[in-house]
Amino acid sequence: MEGLYRPRQGRMIAGVCAGLARRFDLSPGLVRILALLSCLLPGPQFIAYVILWIMMPNEEKYRATRI
């Protein structure tokens, strides 16, 4: 299991779903579909996505702090 960061490769919008997929060893497509399906439910999904986008570091920043 890797750390939680937004990778440079495999991004669609901001890399949040790709980062979550890498962290939990899942398919990025599956995480994206689950994120889209969750938007059908009531709740703050878009706000959670934006918060993760802001809080998750880019791959370069993550790698620089791990050295």
N, C-alpha and C positions, 0 to 999 in steps of 0.2 A: 504494500500500500504506500502510495506516495503522499506528499504534502498537498495542501489545498492551494492551488494557484491557477491563473488563467494562461494556458499554453499558447504559444505563437502559432503552432500548426493545428489545423482542425477547427478553427473558430468559424462560427456562423455570424453572430452579432458581436458579442463581447467576449466570448470564451467561457462564460459561466457554466453552461451545461457541459462543455468539453472538460473543464476543470473538475467538476463534480464527478463526471464519468471516470476520469483517471483516478481520482481519489478513492472511489469506491469500486474500482475495477469492473465497470459496466460499459456497455456500448454507448457511445455518444448519441447515436440515433434514438436509443431507448430513453435516455434522459431527456432529450429534446421532445419526444412524443409525450412523455409524462408531464413535462412542463407545460406543453400546449393543452393537454387534457385537464390539467389542474386549473387552467384559466376558465374552464366551464363551471367550476365550483365557486361559490361565493367566498371572498376573502382577499387578503392583500398580496396576491401572488406577484403582481407587477412591482409593488413596492419592495418585496423581498428580493426580486431579481436585481433591481437597481441597487439595493443595499449590498448585495453580494458583489455586484459589479464594482462598486466603490471600494469595498473592504478586501477583496481578493487581490493579491499582488500579481503583477505580470510575471511571466516566467523568468525574465532577466533579473528582476528585483529579488525574486525568491531564490534563485541560484546564487546571487551575490551574497545574500545573508547566510546561506548554508555553508559557505566556504570558510 
